[in-house]
């Protein structure tokens, strides 16, 4: 399932050979600045119905699942 950036894992796997040399610098900059990018702290929430809970309008009949970005 996709996070807010809509980037699928196979896409990262495909471009990783070109991107991997830049990743350490990215994380070093984040550490130095001390701020995590806002998009990395955002999740898509999906409600999954619980089995044998037929009262679907009730929030207690669902499980929240957070879909996060993969990087």
Residue frames relative to the residue before (quaternion, step in Angstrom):
aa qw qx qy qz dx dy dz
X 1.0000 0.0000 0.0000 0.0000 0.00 0.00 0.00
X 0.4580 -0.7259 0.4639 0.2192 3.55 -1.06 0.75
X 0.3987 -0.6754 0.5669 0.2519 3.53 -1.18 0.66
X 0.7745 -0.3581 0.2428 0.4615 3.56 -1.25 -0.27
X 0.6603 0.5128 -0.3225 0.4439 3.61 1.13 -0.52
X 0.3441 -0.7815 0.4517 0.2584 3.59 1.35 -0.22
X 0.4601 0.6554 -0.4676 0.3743 3.61 1.18 0.44
X 0.3007 -0.7694 0.5415 0.1561 3.54 -0.72 1.10
X 0.6407 -0.5585 0.3653 0.3796 3.57 -1.15 0.60
X 0.6288 0.5353 -0.3533 0.4396 3.61 0.98 -0.70
X 0.5994 0.5551 -0.3641 0.4473 3.60 1.13 -0.58
X 0.6480 0.5012 -0.3157 0.4787 3.59 0.95 -0.87
X 0.6407 0.5313 -0.3256 0.4486 3.57 0.96 -0.85
X 0.6623 0.5167 -0.2968 0.4542 3.57 1.03 -0.81
X 0.7785 0.3526 -0.1911 0.4828 3.61 0.83 -0.94
X 0.4407 0.7415 -0.4382 0.2528 3.61 1.22 -0.31
X 0.6193 0.5466 -0.3816 0.4147 3.69 0.86 -0.70
X 0.7058 0.4269 -0.2654 0.4991 3.63 1.06 -0.63
X 0.7144 0.4775 -0.2452 0.4489 3.59 1.08 -0.70
X 0.5872 0.6553 -0.3697 0.2984 3.59 1.01 -0.79
X 0.6404 0.5274 -0.3518 0.4336 3.63 1.02 -0.57
X 0.6770 0.4800 -0.2892 0.4770 3.60 1.20 -0.43
X 0.5215 0.6817 -0.3984 0.3235 3.60 1.18 -0.49
X 0.6621 0.4976 -0.3492 0.4382 3.68 0.78 -0.80
X 0.6434 0.5144 -0.3264 0.4636 3.60 0.98 -0.79
X 0.6162 0.5483 -0.3404 0.4515 3.57 0.99 -0.80
X 0.7174 0.4417 -0.2596 0.4720 3.58 0.81 -0.99
X 0.5943 0.5435 -0.3650 0.4670 3.61 1.12 -0.56
X 0.6543 0.5091 -0.3101 0.4653 3.59 0.93 -0.88
X 0.6389 0.5165 -0.3275 0.4667 3.58 0.96 -0.83
X 0.6565 0.5093 -0.3055 0.4651 3.58 0.99 -0.84
X 0.6668 0.5013 -0.2993 0.4631 3.59 0.92 -0.90
X 0.6954 0.4603 -0.2703 0.4812 3.57 0.87 -0.96
X 0.3144 -0.7885 0.4747 0.2324 3.58 1.09 -0.70
X 0.6506 0.4715 -0.3185 0.5029 3.56 1.22 0.41
X 0.3004 -0.7336 0.5833 0.1771 3.55 -0.86 0.99
X 0.5432 -0.6259 0.4354 0.3516 3.62 -0.88 0.86
X 0.5874 -0.6228 0.4004 0.3268 3.56 -0.95 0.96
X 0.6566 0.5280 -0.3184 0.4346 3.58 0.93 -0.86
X 0.6353 0.5310 -0.3312 0.4525 3.60 1.12 -0.55
X 0.6974 0.4379 -0.2634 0.5025 3.57 1.24 -0.32
X 0.5905 0.5585 -0.3514 0.4648 3.56 1.31 0.26
X 0.0924 -0.7989 0.5936 0.0311 3.58 -0.99 0.82
X 0.3622 -0.6526 0.6085 0.2695 3.53 -1.31 0.41
X 0.2190 -0.7777 0.5775 0.1174 3.56 -0.79 1.01
X 0.0628 -0.7676 0.6378 0.0059 3.53 -0.95 0.98
X 0.2735 -0.7621 0.5669 0.1519 3.56 -0.89 0.93
X 0.1537 -0.7820 0.6020 0.0491 3.56 -0.71 1.16
X 0.4257 -0.7062 0.4927 0.2781 3.63 -0.70 1.00
X 0.4125 -0.6841 0.5444 0.2559 3.57 -1.02 0.83
X 0.5095 -0.6323 0.4702 0.3457 3.58 -1.01 0.69
X 0.8491 0.1606 -0.1526 0.4794 3.54 -1.13 0.76
X 0.5625 0.4940 -0.4315 0.5033 3.58 1.14 0.67
X 0.1114 -0.8548 0.5063 0.0248 3.57 -0.09 1.27
X 0.5743 0.5803 -0.3860 0.4294 3.60 1.24 -0.08
X 0.1069 -0.8811 0.4578 0.0513 3.57 0.66 1.19
X 0.6196 0.5353 -0.3874 0.4236 3.68 0.96 -0.49
X 0.6246 0.5427 -0.3416 0.4456 3.61 1.18 -0.44
X 0.5126 -0.6546 0.4656 0.3034 3.58 -0.95 0.89
X 0.6352 0.5551 -0.3326 0.4216 3.60 1.05 -0.69
X 0.6144 0.5453 -0.3480 0.4517 3.61 1.25 -0.18
X 0.7133 0.4034 -0.2358 0.5222 3.59 1.30 0.10
X 0.2935 -0.6961 0.6199 0.2124 3.52 -1.37 0.37
X 0.3140 -0.7352 0.5585 0.2215 3.61 -0.82 0.87
X 0.0976 -0.7647 0.6358 0.0395 3.56 -0.97 0.91
X 0.2440 -0.7704 0.5754 0.1258 3.58 -0.83 1.03
X 0.1732 -0.7678 0.6114 0.0820 3.57 -0.77 1.08
X 0.1314 -0.8243 0.5504 0.0169 3.55 -0.55 1.23
X 0.5837 -0.5390 0.4634 0.3926 3.53 -1.28 0.35
X 0.4912 -0.7049 0.4376 0.2653 3.57 -1.09 0.69
X 0.7360 0.2971 -0.2385 0.5596 3.63 1.17 -0.09
